[in-house]
Amino acid sequence: MKYKLNLAKFSILETLEKAAVDRELVYVRAGQRCLGKTTALVEFARKHDCEIVVHRNMLGYYKTEHPDIKVISHSSGKWVTPSDRFVCDEGVPQDVIDALRRGGNLITGFVRVSDPLRDSFYDQLIRENTSNLLTIELTDEQSMPRIIYKGEEITGRIAVDFEWRTKDADQCGSTYYHIKHTKDSAGAPVVETKELAVGARAYGA
């Protein structure tokens, strides 16, 4: 494990850049979530014109959130040519990683280190991530909502807006959500927003 995330020394993107020089992967733990790994991976892929290999259950998310990035499912069966360059997202099966490395196609990416004490908990989060985009739980009218977004619990909630409209009896007309929350950082808390707008309501109809 030559390359591990150590944000006290290097940013996530810097770690990817350093690992890419040696064609190595960056090892992450199950608990290292909400750190910006996806953002760094997308930025690296965009900068170096690489295609991102993701677990098939994450393909829809990447295509929606990052439509300008080339993304492939680990199970797509696409023919890989010697000139293809890939980076891998956390969650890609080891056999796929091994095959890409043997062919010299894998530049870098993330791979998770097994941690038996955490795995059962985070495996559940992954299962939620693959089946639910957004979960909002409200115990009563005075309680703080519990927000799970793509398998990650959102803390530091500031505002949560959600609206869904039907088009007809069988079709969705629009989906809109806007989640504003704080994220801890080395200095003052950083405010982040997660938002999706699809359909007429989202565009002001």
MARGU-840167 format. One record per residue: x, y, z of N, C-alpha, C in turn; residue in one letter; residue number from 1; chain. Coordinates in steps of 0.2 Angstrom, whole numbers, plus 5000, padded with zeros to 4 digits. Layout:
residues N
ATOM / n.x / n.y / n.z / ca.x / ca.y / ca.z / c.x / c.y / c.z / vogu / lofi / volo
ATOM / X / Y / Z / X / Y / Z / X / Y / Z / A / NUM / A;
...
end
This chain:
residues 205
ATOM / n.x / n.y / n.z / ca.x / ca.y / ca.z / c.x / c.y / c.z / vogu / lofi / volo
ATOM / 5004 / 4994 / 5000 / 5000 / 5000 / 5000 / 5004 / 5006 / 5000 / M / 1 / A;
ATOM / 5007 / 5008 / 4994 / 5012 / 5013 / 4994 / 5008 / 5020 / 4994 / K / 2 / A;
ATOM / 5002 / 5020 / 4991 / 4998 / 5026 / 4991 / 4992 / 5026 / 4995 / Y / 3 / A;
ATOM / 4991 / 5030 / 5000 / 4985 / 5030 / 5004 / 4983 / 5037 / 5005 / K / 4 / A;
ATOM / 4977 / 5039 / 5006 / 4975 / 5045 / 5007 / 4977 / 5048 / 5014 / L / 5 / A;
ATOM / 4981 / 5054 / 5014 / 4983 / 5057 / 5020 / 4983 / 5064 / 5018 / N / 6 / A;
ATOM / 4977 / 5067 / 5020 / 4975 / 5074 / 5018 / 4979 / 5079 / 5022 / L / 7 / A;
ATOM / 4983 / 5077 / 5027 / 4987 / 5081 / 5031 / 4993 / 5083 / 5026 / A / 8 / A;
ATOM / 4995 / 5079 / 5021 / 5001 / 5080 / 5017 / 4999 / 5082 / 5010 / K / 9 / A;
ATOM / 4994 / 5078 / 5007 / 4992 / 5080 / 5000 / 4985 / 5080 / 4999 / F / 10 / A;
ATOM / 4983 / 5084 / 4994 / 4975 / 5083 / 4993 / 4974 / 5077 / 4989 / S / 11 / A;
ATOM / 4968 / 5075 / 4988 / 4966 / 5069 / 4985 / 4968 / 5069 / 4978 / I / 12 / A;
ATOM / 4968 / 5075 / 4974 / 4970 / 5075 / 4967 / 4977 / 5074 / 4967 / L / 13 / A;
ATOM / 4981 / 5077 / 4972 / 4988 / 5077 / 4972 / 4990 / 5069 / 4973 / E / 14 / A;
ATOM / 4987 / 5066 / 4977 / 4988 / 5059 / 4978 / 4987 / 5055 / 4972 / T / 15 / A;
ATOM / 4982 / 5056 / 4968 / 4981 / 5053 / 4962 / 4986 / 5054 / 4957 / L / 16 / A;
ATOM / 4988 / 5060 / 4957 / 4993 / 5062 / 4952 / 5000 / 5058 / 4954 / E / 17 / A;
ATOM / 5002 / 5058 / 4960 / 5008 / 5055 / 4962 / 5007 / 5047 / 4961 / K / 18 / A;
ATOM / 5002 / 5044 / 4962 / 5001 / 5037 / 4961 / 5001 / 5035 / 4954 / A / 19 / A;
ATOM / 4998 / 5040 / 4949 / 4998 / 5039 / 4942 / 5005 / 5038 / 4939 / A / 20 / A;
ATOM / 5010 / 5042 / 4942 / 5017 / 5042 / 4940 / 5019 / 5034 / 4940 / V / 21 / A;
ATOM / 5018 / 5031 / 4945 / 5020 / 5024 / 4946 / 5015 / 5019 / 4944 / D / 22 / A;
ATOM / 5009 / 5021 / 4940 / 5004 / 5017 / 4938 / 5001 / 5013 / 4944 / R / 23 / A;
ATOM / 5000 / 5016 / 4950 / 4998 / 5013 / 4956 / 4991 / 5015 / 4958 / E / 24 / A;
ATOM / 4988 / 5011 / 4962 / 4981 / 5013 / 4965 / 4982 / 5017 / 4971 / L / 25 / A;
ATOM / 4977 / 5021 / 4973 / 4976 / 5024 / 4980 / 4972 / 5020 / 4984 / V / 26 / A;
ATOM / 4974 / 5018 / 4990 / 4970 / 5014 / 4994 / 4966 / 5018 / 4999 / Y / 27 / A;
ATOM / 4960 / 5016 / 5000 / 4956 / 5020 / 5004 / 4952 / 5015 / 5009 / V / 28 / A;
ATOM / 4950 / 5018 / 5015 / 4946 / 5014 / 5020 / 4939 / 5015 / 5019 / R / 29 / A;
ATOM / 4935 / 5010 / 5021 / 4928 / 5011 / 5021 / 4925 / 5017 / 5024 / A / 30 / A;
ATOM / 4928 / 5020 / 5029 / 4925 / 5026 / 5032 / 4927 / 5032 / 5029 / G / 31 / A;
ATOM / 4932 / 5032 / 5024 / 4934 / 5038 / 5021 / 4929 / 5040 / 5016 / Q / 32 / A;
ATOM / 4923 / 5043 / 5018 / 4918 / 5045 / 5013 / 4917 / 5053 / 5014 / R / 33 / A;
ATOM / 4913 / 5055 / 5009 / 4912 / 5063 / 5009 / 4918 / 5067 / 5009 / C / 34 / A;
ATOM / 4923 / 5065 / 5006 / 4930 / 5068 / 5006 / 4931 / 5072 / 5000 / L / 35 / A;
ATOM / 4927 / 5070 / 4995 / 4928 / 5073 / 4988 / 4932 / 5068 / 4983 / G / 36 / A;
ATOM / 4932 / 5062 / 4985 / 4936 / 5057 / 4981 / 4933 / 5057 / 4973 / K / 37 / A;
ATOM / 4926 / 5057 / 4973 / 4923 / 5057 / 4966 / 4925 / 5063 / 4962 / T / 38 / A;
ATOM / 4925 / 5069 / 4966 / 4927 / 5076 / 4962 / 4934 / 5075 / 4960 / T / 39 / A;
ATOM / 4938 / 5073 / 4964 / 4945 / 5072 / 4962 / 4946 / 5067 / 4956 / A / 40 / A;
ATOM / 4943 / 5062 / 4956 / 4943 / 5057 / 4951 / 4941 / 5060 / 4944 / L / 41 / A;
ATOM / 4935 / 5063 / 4945 / 4932 / 5066 / 4939 / 4937 / 5072 / 4936 / V / 42 / A;
ATOM / 4940 / 5076 / 4940 / 4945 / 5081 / 4938 / 4951 / 5078 / 4935 / E / 43 / A;
ATOM / 4953 / 5072 / 4938 / 4959 / 5069 / 4935 / 4958 / 5066 / 4928 / F / 44 / A;
ATOM / 4952 / 5063 / 4928 / 4950 / 5060 / 4921 / 4949 / 5065 / 4916 / A / 45 / A;
ATOM / 4946 / 5071 / 4918 / 4945 / 5076 / 4913 / 4952 / 5079 / 4911 / R / 46 / A;
ATOM / 4957 / 5080 / 4916 / 4963 / 5083 / 4914 / 4967 / 5078 / 4910 / K / 47 / A;
ATOM / 4967 / 5072 / 4911 / 4971 / 5067 / 4907 / 4968 / 5063 / 4902 / H / 48 / A;
ATOM / 4961 / 5065 / 4900 / 4957 / 5062 / 4895 / 4957 / 5054 / 4896 / D / 49 / A;
ATOM / 4955 / 5052 / 4902 / 4954 / 5045 / 4904 / 4947 / 5044 / 4904 / C / 50 / A;
ATOM / 4945 / 5037 / 4904 / 4939 / 5035 / 4905 / 4938 / 5032 / 4912 / E / 51 / A;
ATOM / 4933 / 5033 / 4915 / 4932 / 5031 / 4922 / 4928 / 5024 / 4922 / I / 52 / A;
ATOM / 4931 / 5019 / 4925 / 4928 / 5013 / 4926 / 4924 / 5013 / 4933 / V / 53 / A;
ATOM / 4918 / 5011 / 4933 / 4914 / 5012 / 4939 / 4910 / 5005 / 4940 / V / 54 / A;
ATOM / 4908 / 5004 / 4946 / 4904 / 4998 / 4947 / 4897 / 4999 / 4943 / H / 55 / A;
ATOM / 4894 / 4994 / 4940 / 4888 / 4995 / 4936 / 4883 / 4999 / 4940 / R / 56 / A;
ATOM / 4882 / 4998 / 4946 / 4877 / 5002 / 4950 / 4878 / 5009 / 4951 / N / 57 / A;
ATOM / 4884 / 5012 / 4949 / 4885 / 5019 / 4950 / 4885 / 5022 / 4943 / M / 58 / A;
ATOM / 4884 / 5018 / 4937 / 4885 / 5021 / 4931 / 4880 / 5027 / 4929 / L / 59 / A;
ATOM / 4874 / 5026 / 4932 / 4868 / 5031 / 4931 / 4870 / 5037 / 4934 / G / 60 / A;
ATOM / 4873 / 5037 / 4940 / 4875 / 5043 / 4944 / 4880 / 5047 / 4940 / Y / 61 / A;
ATOM / 4885 / 5043 / 4938 / 4891 / 5047 / 4934 / 4888 / 5050 / 4928 / Y / 62 / A;
ATOM / 4884 / 5047 / 4924 / 4881 / 5049 / 4918 / 4877 / 5055 / 4919 / K / 63 / A;
ATOM / 4873 / 5055 / 4925 / 4869 / 5061 / 4927 / 4873 / 5067 / 4929 / T / 64 / A;
ATOM / 4877 / 5066 / 4934 / 4881 / 5071 / 4937 / 4887 / 5074 / 4933 / E / 65 / A;
ATOM / 4890 / 5069 / 4929 / 4896 / 5071 / 4925 / 4895 / 5069 / 4918 / H / 66 / A;
ATOM / 4890 / 5072 / 4914 / 4889 / 5070 / 4907 / 4895 / 5071 / 4902 / P / 67 / A;
ATOM / 4899 / 5075 / 4904 / 4905 / 5077 / 4899 / 4911 / 5072 / 4900 / D / 68 / A;
ATOM / 4910 / 5067 / 4905 / 4916 / 5063 / 4907 / 4914 / 5056 / 4903 / I / 69 / A;
ATOM / 4919 / 5052 / 4901 / 4918 / 5046 / 4898 / 4918 / 5041 / 4904 / K / 70 / A;
ATOM / 4913 / 5037 / 4904 / 4912 / 5032 / 4910 / 4910 / 5025 / 4907 / V / 71 / A;
ATOM / 4912 / 5020 / 4910 / 4911 / 5013 / 4908 / 4909 / 5009 / 4914 / I / 72 / A;
ATOM / 4904 / 5005 / 4913 / 4903 / 5000 / 4918 / 4908 / 4994 / 4919 / S / 73 / A;
ATOM / 4909 / 4992 / 4925 / 4914 / 4986 / 4925 / 4912 / 4980 / 4922 / H / 74 / A;
ATOM / 4905 / 4980 / 4920 / 4902 / 4974 / 4917 / 4900 / 4975 / 4910 / S / 75 / A;
ATOM / 4902 / 4980 / 4907 / 4900 / 4982 / 4900 / 4902 / 4977 / 4895 / S / 76 / A;
ATOM / 4908 / 4974 / 4896 / 4910 / 4969 / 4891 / 4913 / 4973 / 4885 / G / 77 / A;
ATOM / 4915 / 4979 / 4886 / 4918 / 4983 / 4880 / 4925 / 4981 / 4879 / K / 78 / A;
ATOM / 4926 / 4980 / 4872 / 4933 / 4978 / 4870 / 4938 / 4983 / 4872 / W / 79 / A;
ATOM / 4943 / 4981 / 4875 / 4948 / 4986 / 4878 / 4954 / 4986 / 4873 / V / 80 / A;
ATOM / 4956 / 4991 / 4870 / 4962 / 4992 / 4865 / 4968 / 4994 / 4869 / T / 81 / A;
ATOM / 4974 / 4993 / 4867 / 4980 / 4995 / 4870 / 4980 / 5002 / 4871 / P / 82 / A;
ATOM / 4977 / 5006 / 4867 / 4977 / 5013 / 4868 / 4972 / 5016 / 4873 / S / 83 / A;
ATOM / 4968 / 5012 / 4876 / 4963 / 5014 / 4881 / 4966 / 5016 / 4887 / D / 84 / A;
ATOM / 4964 / 5021 / 4890 / 4967 / 5023 / 4897 / 4961 / 5024 / 4902 / R / 85 / A;
ATOM / 4962 / 5021 / 4907 / 4956 / 5021 / 4912 / 4959 / 5023 / 4919 / F / 86 / A;
ATOM / 4954 / 5026 / 4923 / 4955 / 5026 / 4930 / 4949 / 5023 / 4933 / V / 87 / A;
ATOM / 4950 / 5020 / 4939 / 4944 / 5016 / 4942 / 4942 / 5019 / 4949 / C / 88 / A;
ATOM / 4935 / 5019 / 4949 / 4932 / 5021 / 4955 / 4932 / 5016 / 4961 / D / 89 / A;
ATOM / 4931 / 5018 / 4967 / 4931 / 5013 / 4972 / 4925 / 5009 / 4971 / E / 90 / A;
ATOM / 4925 / 5002 / 4972 / 4920 / 4998 / 4971 / 4920 / 4993 / 4965 / G / 91 / A;
ATOM / 4925 / 4995 / 4961 / 4926 / 4991 / 4955 / 4929 / 4984 / 4957 / V / 92 / A;
ATOM / 4926 / 4978 / 4955 / 4929 / 4972 / 4957 / 4936 / 4971 / 4956 / P / 93 / A;
ATOM / 4940 / 4967 / 4960 / 4947 / 4966 / 4959 / 4949 / 4963 / 4953 / Q / 94 / A;
ATOM / 4945 / 4958 / 4950 / 4947 / 4955 / 4944 / 4947 / 4959 / 4938 / D / 95 / A;
ATOM / 4942 / 4964 / 4938 / 4942 / 4969 / 4933 / 4949 / 4974 / 4933 / V / 96 / A;
ATOM / 4950 / 4976 / 4940 / 4956 / 4980 / 4941 / 4962 / 4976 / 4938 / I / 97 / A;
ATOM / 4963 / 4969 / 4940 / 4969 / 4965 / 4938 / 4969 / 4965 / 4931 / D / 98 / A;
ATOM / 4964 / 4964 / 4927 / 4964 / 4963 / 4920 / 4966 / 4970 / 4917 / A / 99 / A;
ATOM / 4964 / 4975 / 4919 / 4966 / 4982 / 4916 / 4973 / 4983 / 4918 / L / 100 / A;
ATOM / 4975 / 4981 / 4923 / 4983 / 4982 / 4925 / 4987 / 4978 / 4921 / R / 101 / A;
ATOM / 4985 / 4971 / 4920 / 4989 / 4967 / 4915 / 4989 / 4970 / 4908 / R / 102 / A;
ATOM / 4984 / 4973 / 4906 / 4984 / 4976 / 4899 / 4988 / 4982 / 4899 / G / 103 / A;
ATOM / 4990 / 4985 / 4904 / 4993 / 4992 / 4904 / 4988 / 4997 / 4903 / G / 104 / A;
ATOM / 4982 / 4996 / 4904 / 4977 / 5001 / 4903 / 4975 / 5006 / 4909 / N / 105 / A;
ATOM / 4976 / 5003 / 4915 / 4974 / 5007 / 4921 / 4980 / 5012 / 4923 / L / 106 / A;
ATOM / 4978 / 5018 / 4924 / 4982 / 5023 / 4925 / 4983 / 5024 / 4933 / I / 107 / A;
ATOM / 4977 / 5024 / 4936 / 4977 / 5025 / 4944 / 4969 / 5024 / 4945 / T / 108 / A;
ATOM / 4968 / 5026 / 4952 / 4961 / 5025 / 4954 / 4961 / 5024 / 4961 / G / 109 / A;
ATOM / 4955 / 5022 / 4964 / 4954 / 5021 / 4971 / 4952 / 5013 / 4972 / F / 110 / A;
ATOM / 4955 / 5010 / 4977 / 4953 / 5003 / 4979 / 4952 / 5003 / 4986 / V / 111 / A;
ATOM / 4947 / 5000 / 4989 / 4946 / 5000 / 4996 / 4949 / 4994 / 4999 / R / 112 / A;
ATOM / 4952 / 4996 / 5005 / 4955 / 4991 / 5009 / 4950 / 4988 / 5014 / V / 113 / A;
ATOM / 4950 / 4981 / 5014 / 4946 / 4978 / 5018 / 4946 / 4979 / 5025 / S / 114 / A;
ATOM / 4941 / 4980 / 5029 / 4941 / 4982 / 5036 / 4935 / 4978 / 5039 / D / 115 / A;
ATOM / 4936 / 4972 / 5041 / 4930 / 4968 / 5044 / 4926 / 4971 / 5049 / P / 116 / A;
ATOM / 4929 / 4976 / 5053 / 4925 / 4979 / 5059 / 4920 / 4984 / 5056 / L / 117 / A;
ATOM / 4922 / 4987 / 5050 / 4917 / 4992 / 5047 / 4913 / 4989 / 5041 / R / 118 / A;
ATOM / 4915 / 4984 / 5038 / 4913 / 4982 / 5032 / 4905 / 4980 / 5032 / D / 119 / A;
ATOM / 4903 / 4977 / 5037 / 4895 / 4976 / 5037 / 4891 / 4982 / 5037 / S / 120 / A;
ATOM / 4894 / 4987 / 5041 / 4890 / 4993 / 5041 / 4890 / 4997 / 5034 / F / 121 / A;
ATOM / 4896 / 4997 / 5031 / 4897 / 5001 / 5025 / 4894 / 4997 / 5019 / Y / 122 / A;
ATOM / 4894 / 4991 / 5020 / 4891 / 4987 / 5014 / 4883 / 4988 / 5014 / D / 123 / A;
ATOM / 4880 / 4990 / 5020 / 4873 / 4992 / 5020 / 4873 / 4998 / 5017 / Q / 124 / A;
ATOM / 4877 / 5003 / 5018 / 4877 / 5009 / 5014 / 4877 / 5009 / 5007 / L / 125 / A;
ATOM / 4882 / 5004 / 5005 / 4882 / 5003 / 4998 / 4876 / 5000 / 4995 / I / 126 / A;
ATOM / 4873 / 4996 / 4998 / 4867 / 4993 / 4996 / 4861 / 4998 / 4995 / R / 127 / A;
ATOM / 4861 / 5003 / 5000 / 4856 / 5009 / 5000 / 4858 / 5013 / 4994 / E / 128 / A;
ATOM / 4865 / 5014 / 4993 / 4867 / 5018 / 4987 / 4865 / 5015 / 4981 / N / 129 / A;
ATOM / 4865 / 5009 / 4980 / 4863 / 5006 / 4973 / 4856 / 5006 / 4972 / T / 130 / A;
ATOM / 4852 / 5006 / 4978 / 4844 / 5006 / 4977 / 4841 / 5012 / 4978 / S / 131 / A;
ATOM / 4844 / 5017 / 4982 / 4840 / 5023 / 4983 / 4845 / 5029 / 4982 / N / 132 / A;
ATOM / 4842 / 5034 / 4978 / 4846 / 5040 / 4976 / 4846 / 5044 / 4983 / L / 133 / A;
ATOM / 4840 / 5045 / 4985 / 4839 / 5050 / 4991 / 4834 / 5047 / 4996 / L / 134 / A;
ATOM / 4836 / 5047 / 5002 / 4831 / 5045 / 5007 / 4830 / 5050 / 5012 / T / 135 / A;
ATOM / 4824 / 5052 / 5014 / 4823 / 5057 / 5019 / 4818 / 5054 / 5024 / I / 136 / A;
ATOM / 4821 / 5054 / 5030 / 4817 / 5052 / 5036 / 4815 / 5057 / 5041 / E / 137 / A;
ATOM / 4809 / 5058 / 5043 / 4807 / 5063 / 5048 / 4803 / 5059 / 5053 / L / 138 / A;
ATOM / 4805 / 5059 / 5059 / 4802 / 5056 / 5065 / 4795 / 5059 / 5067 / T / 139 / A;
ATOM / 4795 / 5066 / 5067 / 4789 / 5070 / 5069 / 4790 / 5077 / 5066 / D / 140 / A;
ATOM / 4785 / 5081 / 5067 / 4786 / 5088 / 5064 / 4791 / 5092 / 5067 / E / 141 / A;
ATOM / 4794 / 5090 / 5073 / 4799 / 5094 / 5076 / 4806 / 5091 / 5075 / Q / 142 / A;
ATOM / 4806 / 5086 / 5072 / 4813 / 5082 / 5072 / 4817 / 5085 / 5066 / S / 143 / A;
ATOM / 4824 / 5084 / 5067 / 4828 / 5085 / 5061 / 4828 / 5079 / 5056 / M / 144 / A;
ATOM / 4827 / 5081 / 5050 / 4827 / 5076 / 5045 / 4834 / 5072 / 5044 / P / 145 / A;
ATOM / 4833 / 5065 / 5044 / 4839 / 5061 / 5042 / 4839 / 5060 / 5035 / R / 146 / A;
ATOM / 4845 / 5063 / 5032 / 4846 / 5063 / 5025 / 4851 / 5058 / 5023 / I / 147 / A;
ATOM / 4850 / 5053 / 5018 / 4855 / 5048 / 5016 / 4855 / 5049 / 5008 / I / 148 / A;
ATOM / 4860 / 5052 / 5006 / 4861 / 5054 / 4999 / 4866 / 5049 / 4995 / Y / 149 / A;
ATOM / 4864 / 5045 / 4991 / 4868 / 5040 / 4987 / 4872 / 5036 / 4992 / K / 150 / A;
ATOM / 4869 / 5034 / 4997 / 4872 / 5030 / 5002 / 4876 / 5033 / 5008 / G / 151 / A;
ATOM / 4876 / 5040 / 5008 / 4880 / 5043 / 5013 / 4876 / 5048 / 5017 / E / 152 / A;
ATOM / 4876 / 5047 / 5023 / 4872 / 5051 / 5028 / 4875 / 5059 / 5028 / E / 153 / A;
ATOM / 4870 / 5063 / 5026 / 4872 / 5070 / 5026 / 4871 / 5073 / 5033 / I / 154 / A;
ATOM / 4876 / 5076 / 5036 / 4876 / 5080 / 5042 / 4876 / 5087 / 5041 / T / 155 / A;
ATOM / 4876 / 5091 / 5046 / 4876 / 5099 / 5045 / 4871 / 5102 / 5041 / G / 156 / A;
ATOM / 4865 / 5099 / 5041 / 4859 / 5101 / 5037 / 4857 / 5108 / 5038 / R / 157 / A;
ATOM / 4857 / 5112 / 5033 / 4854 / 5119 / 5033 / 4847 / 5119 / 5030 / I / 158 / A;
ATOM / 4846 / 5117 / 5024 / 4840 / 5117 / 5021 / 4839 / 5111 / 5017 / A / 159 / A;
ATOM / 4833 / 5108 / 5017 / 4831 / 5102 / 5012 / 4825 / 5104 / 5009 / V / 160 / A;
ATOM / 4825 / 5104 / 5002 / 4819 / 5105 / 4998 / 4818 / 5099 / 4993 / D / 161 / A;
ATOM / 4812 / 5097 / 4993 / 4810 / 5091 / 4989 / 4804 / 5092 / 4986 / F / 162 / A;
ATOM / 4803 / 5091 / 4979 / 4797 / 5091 / 4976 / 4796 / 5086 / 4970 / E / 163 / A;
ATOM / 4791 / 5082 / 4970 / 4790 / 5077 / 4964 / 4783 / 5078 / 4962 / W / 164 / A;
ATOM / 4783 / 5078 / 4955 / 4776 / 5079 / 4952 / 4775 / 5074 / 4947 / R / 165 / A;
ATOM / 4769 / 5072 / 4946 / 4767 / 5066 / 4941 / 4765 / 5070 / 4934 / T / 166 / A;
ATOM / 4767 / 5066 / 4929 / 4765 / 5068 / 4922 / 4758 / 5065 / 4921 / K / 167 / A;
ATOM / 4757 / 5058 / 4922 / 4751 / 5055 / 4921 / 4751 / 5049 / 4926 / D / 168 / A;
ATOM / 4746 / 5045 / 4926 / 4746 / 5039 / 4931 / 4752 / 5035 / 4931 / A / 169 / A;
ATOM / 4756 / 5035 / 4926 / 4761 / 5030 / 4925 / 4768 / 5033 / 4924 / D / 170 / A;
ATOM / 4769 / 5040 / 4924 / 4775 / 5043 / 4922 / 4776 / 5049 / 4927 / Q / 171 / A;
ATOM / 4783 / 5049 / 4928 / 4785 / 5055 / 4933 / 4785 / 5061 / 4928 / C / 172 / A;
ATOM / 4783 / 5067 / 4931 / 4783 / 5073 / 4927 / 4789 / 5077 / 4929 / G / 173 / A;
ATOM / 4791 / 5077 / 4935 / 4797 / 5081 / 4937 / 4799 / 5079 / 4944 / S / 174 / A;
ATOM / 4806 / 5080 / 4945 / 4809 / 5078 / 4951 / 4814 / 5084 / 4953 / T / 175 / A;
ATOM / 4813 / 5086 / 4959 / 4818 / 5092 / 4961 / 4820 / 5091 / 4968 / Y / 176 / A;
ATOM / 4826 / 5092 / 4970 / 4828 / 5092 / 4977 / 4834 / 5097 / 4977 / Y / 177 / A;
ATOM / 4835 / 5100 / 4983 / 4840 / 5105 / 4984 / 4842 / 5104 / 4992 / H / 178 / A;
ATOM / 4848 / 5101 / 4993 / 4850 / 5100 / 5000 / 4856 / 5104 / 5001 / I / 179 / A;
ATOM / 4856 / 5108 / 5006 / 4861 / 5113 / 5008 / 4864 / 5111 / 5015 / K / 180 / A;
ATOM / 4870 / 5110 / 5015 / 4873 / 5108 / 5022 / 4880 / 5110 / 5022 / H / 181 / A;
ATOM / 4883 / 5109 / 5028 / 4890 / 5111 / 5030 / 4894 / 5105 / 5030 / T / 182 / A;
ATOM / 4900 / 5106 / 5028 / 4905 / 5101 / 5028 / 4911 / 5103 / 5032 / K / 183 / A;
ATOM / 4914 / 5099 / 5037 / 4920 / 5101 / 5041 / 4926 / 5102 / 5036 / D / 184 / A;
ATOM / 4930 / 5107 / 5038 / 4936 / 5108 / 5034 / 4941 / 5110 / 5039 / S / 185 / A;
ATOM / 4947 / 5111 / 5037 / 4953 / 5113 / 5041 / 4951 / 5120 / 5044 / A / 186 / A;
ATOM / 4948 / 5124 / 5041 / 4946 / 5131 / 5043 / 4939 / 5131 / 5045 / G / 187 / A;
ATOM / 4935 / 5137 / 5043 / 4928 / 5137 / 5044 / 4924 / 5132 / 5040 / A / 188 / A;
ATOM / 4918 / 5130 / 5043 / 4914 / 5125 / 5039 / 4913 / 5128 / 5032 / P / 189 / A;
ATOM / 4913 / 5123 / 5027 / 4911 / 5124 / 5020 / 4904 / 5123 / 5019 / V / 190 / A;
ATOM / 4900 / 5127 / 5016 / 4894 / 5126 / 5014 / 4893 / 5122 / 5007 / V / 191 / A;
ATOM / 4890 / 5116 / 5006 / 4889 / 5113 / 5000 / 4882 / 5112 / 4998 / E / 192 / A;
ATOM / 4881 / 5111 / 4992 / 4874 / 5110 / 4990 / 4874 / 5104 / 4985 / T / 193 / A;
ATOM / 4869 / 5100 / 4986 / 4867 / 5094 / 4982 / 4860 / 5096 / 4979 / K / 194 / A;
ATOM / 4860 / 5096 / 4972 / 4854 / 5098 / 4969 / 4853 / 5094 / 4962 / E / 195 / A;
ATOM / 4846 / 5093 / 4961 / 4844 / 5089 / 4955 / 4838 / 5093 / 4952 / L / 196 / A;
ATOM / 4838 / 5094 / 4946 / 4832 / 5097 / 4943 / 4830 / 5094 / 4937 / A / 197 / A;
ATOM / 4825 / 5090 / 4936 / 4823 / 5086 / 4930 / 4815 / 5087 / 4929 / V / 198 / A;
ATOM / 4813 / 5090 / 4924 / 4806 / 5091 / 4922 / 4804 / 5098 / 4922 / G / 199 / A;
ATOM / 4797 / 5099 / 4921 / 4795 / 5106 / 4921 / 4795 / 5110 / 4927 / A / 200 / A;
ATOM / 4794 / 5107 / 4933 / 4794 / 5111 / 4939 / 4801 / 5114 / 4940 / R / 201 / A;
ATOM / 4806 / 5110 / 4938 / 4813 / 5111 / 4939 / 4815 / 5117 / 4935 / A / 202 / A;
ATOM / 4812 / 5119 / 4930 / 4814 / 5124 / 4925 / 4809 / 5130 / 4925 / Y / 203 / A;
ATOM / 4805 / 5130 / 4931 / 4801 / 5136 / 4932 / 4793 / 5135 / 4929 / G / 204 / A;
ATOM / 4791 / 5129 / 4927 / 4785 / 5129 / 4924 / 4779 / 5128 / 4930 / A / 205 / A;
end
